[in-house]
Amino acid sequence: MPIDLGLWRIRDDDEFERVSSNRLDKEDRLEKFLLQDPNVLGQPLLVIDRQITTLDGKRLDILAIDSDGDLHVIELKRDQTPREVTAQTMDYASWASNLGYEDIKRHYEDSAENTDSFEAGFDAKFRPSNDDTPKGPDEINNQHYLTIVASELDGSTQRIIEYLSEEFEVPINAVRFNYYQEDGREYIARSWLNDPHEIEDEETEQEQESWNGHDFYGNFGANSYRKWSDAREYGFITGGGGEWYHRTMDKATEGSRIFVYHPGDGYIGVGTVTQEKTPADEFMIEDGNKPITEAQLEGDLSQNKDDPDLREYLIGVDWIETVDMNDAIWEKGMYANQNTVTRLKDQQTLDRLYDEFGVSAL
């Protein structure tokens, strides 16, 4: 049932009296209200942009991001039927789930409402005391959340959302805003279909319990200068081309295990981390006598070597098992992410990889 505490005032005789509620009948007014203060949706949010045109030409009402770098798809019900608004919100979520860092940065900086860089806007919102150069989120789009906003929620919408949330664990919720007038003043009060704090606590607890403490995910984006053949021969994964792309590489600590994924193909290797994040020209081979940038490589790891942000960084890996990219391990539903390194928590993915690569759960 919706959580609706309503709005009450204390009379002169110290008795509580409920203030009458009216429908906020203009969703465009409600949209402006949310853009002015998106935090009213239950947590601090930074609006990336509004009325974003997706690949199929439809317009997403509001796309926002939270302090963890997770995306929030916010759709106003307007005059749509329950089926229409729910299907449309999930359609937008499927589009948003594929957005990478550069996509989100572009949408933010192309927005007429934003005048600063994405990194500066993110830090100003979530790290106001940071005096360093703005860095933006450490990770991005690991998870996304769907919120349907309405001035009135009908029974059909409630049933559909509850069914998707409870039976299929779709991260979808709905919030209704009530409009109040009292003594010439206007008030807005919200009521959630599902308590967002309970949902957030459950997800946090599940995340803490699910990671086994040693298995990581590594994203190896092969290109003209990053070659899988070099990585297999010399034992490494690499990332670079911007600070965001290599900052998550700090997560992989020596002695941990990393499963390596190639975008568009699947998982291509697993190994033990032998050396933590190191600039390419400082990554030594041949018993520490030679930097890998001087080796006979098929690729070229000396790209932008004089730029600390753009240069390549390597993580040393003692390979347990690797496969050719044509034999990459993949099936629908397995975990994949745009970040270079993340904690691998998805048990379904882990079980499949344990079996395919012949490793134990430790």
C-alpha positions, 0 to 999 in steps of 0.5 A: 500500500502507498505510504501516505502520511498526509499533511497535518497542522496543530490547532490552537487547542493542541489537537491535530487537524489534517489539511485537505489535499488537492490533485496537482493536476499539471504534471508540467508544474510537477516536473519543474518542481522536481528539476528545482529540487530533485532531492525530494525523491528521497536522496540527493540527486544531480539532474543530468538532463531533461527531455532527453531524446533516446535512440528511438526518438522518444523523450525521457522526462528526467535523467539523474545520478546519485552519489554512487554514480547510479542512474535514476530514470524519472518519468511523469505519468501525465495522461498515460495509461498504467501499461503505457507509463510502465512500459515506457519507463522500462524502455527508457531504463533499457536505454539508460543501462547502456550509457557509459561515462562519456555518454552521461558527460555529454548529456550533462554538458549539452543540457541548457540548464548546466553551465559547468563540466560534469565532473565539477557539477558532480563534485559540487553536488556530492563533495562540496568541500573538495578543493581538488580538481573535480573528478566526478564519480568513481564508478558509473551506472553499476545500477539504475533505478526507475521512478514513476511520478504522478499527481495520482496513482490508480490501482492498476499502476500500483499493481503493475509496479508491485508485481515487477518489483516483488516478483522480478526484482525490477528496481521500480517505484512510484511516488505521488505528490499531493498539493495542499493549500492552507491560509494562503500558503501552498504545500507539497507532500509525497507518498511512496508506493514502496518505502525507498529507504527499506529498498535501499537498505535491502540492496545495501545489505545484499551487496555487502553480503554478496561480494566474496572479498576477492573476485574482481571484474576487469574490462579489457577494451582491445583496440589498435594499441591494446592487444589481447595477445600482448596481455596474455603473453606478458600477463596484464590488463590495461586501461587509459585514455582518461582519468575515469577509465583508470581510476577504478583500477586501484580496486584490484589488489595484489593477490586478488582474482580477476575475471577479464571481460572483452566488451561485445564478446564475453569473458576471456580470462581469469588470473591472480593480480601480481602487480597493482595499477602501474603506469605502462612505462613503469611496468617491468618485465624480464625480471624487472630489467625492462619496461614493457613499453620497450618489448616487441608488442603487437600493440603500443602501450606508450600512448600519451605516456607523458600525460598522467590522465591519458596514458595507459596503466597496467595491472599485472596478472598471473593467468590461470586460464585464457581463451581467444576472443572468438571463444569468449564465455557469455550468456544472457544475464551475465554481469558486464559493466563499463568500468575498468575494474569492479567487484564481481558480485553476481553469483550467477556469473561467478558460478558460470565462470568457475565452471568454464575456467575450472576454478574454485570459489575459494 
